[in-house]
Amino acid sequence: MKEVGMINGKIDSALNRQGHMDLLMVVDAGFPCPDHVELIDIALSEGVPSVLEVLVELRKVHSVEKIVVAQEMLDHNPTCCRSVSLSFGDGVAFEVILHDKLKERSHQAKTIIRTGDFTAWGNVMLVSGAGPRWQMEKKV
């Protein structure tokens, strides 16, 4: 029985299929998920779990090079936006685009994790990247 790391089997499987530059989304309860993208729905009730709670757990096991959010999150929920921007630590790029563009890009995601979050525009796109485990003889 797996007792460490990501214990949700579907999320663990989705993370194992992520490669460099692949897209994974963690979205609020109302995000319109494209039918052709794998959806893992972990919403339990209003606010449970939140997008930020899921990001905290993902950071433990997933390497990210860029976080993408909607301009509307920054405009209407700046505190949440700041927390999201810091969720994977220093050195992770942060991009802000219009919500309509985020919805368009969601069609390219490998997996979408839907939460019970009711934070307006509380949707986060993660661009998978190489973490600190990758070794180089010379820095680029």
Stockholm file with secondary structure:
# STOCKHOLM 1.0

chainA/1-140         MKEVGMINGKIDSALNRQGHMDLLMVVDAGFPCPDHVELIDIALSEGVPSVLEVLVELRKVHSVEKIVVAQEMLDHNPTCCRSVSLSFGDGVAFEVILHDKLKERSHQAKTIIRTGDFTAWGNVMLVSGAGPRWQMEKKV
#=GR chainA/1-140 SS CCCSSCCCHHHHHHHHTCCTTCEEEEECTTCCCCTTSEEEECCCBTTBSCHHHHHHHHHTTCCEEEEEEEHHHHHHCHHHHHHHHTTTCTTCEEEEECHHHHHHHGGGCSEEEECSCCCTTCCEEEEECCCTTCCCSSCC
#=GC SS_cons         CCCSSCCCHHHHHHHHTCCTTCEEEEECTTCCCCTTSEEEECCCBTTBSCHHHHHHHHHTTCCEEEEEEEHHHHHHCHHHHHHHHTTTCTTCEEEEECHHHHHHHGGGCSEEEECSCCCTTCCEEEEECCCTTCCCSSCC
//
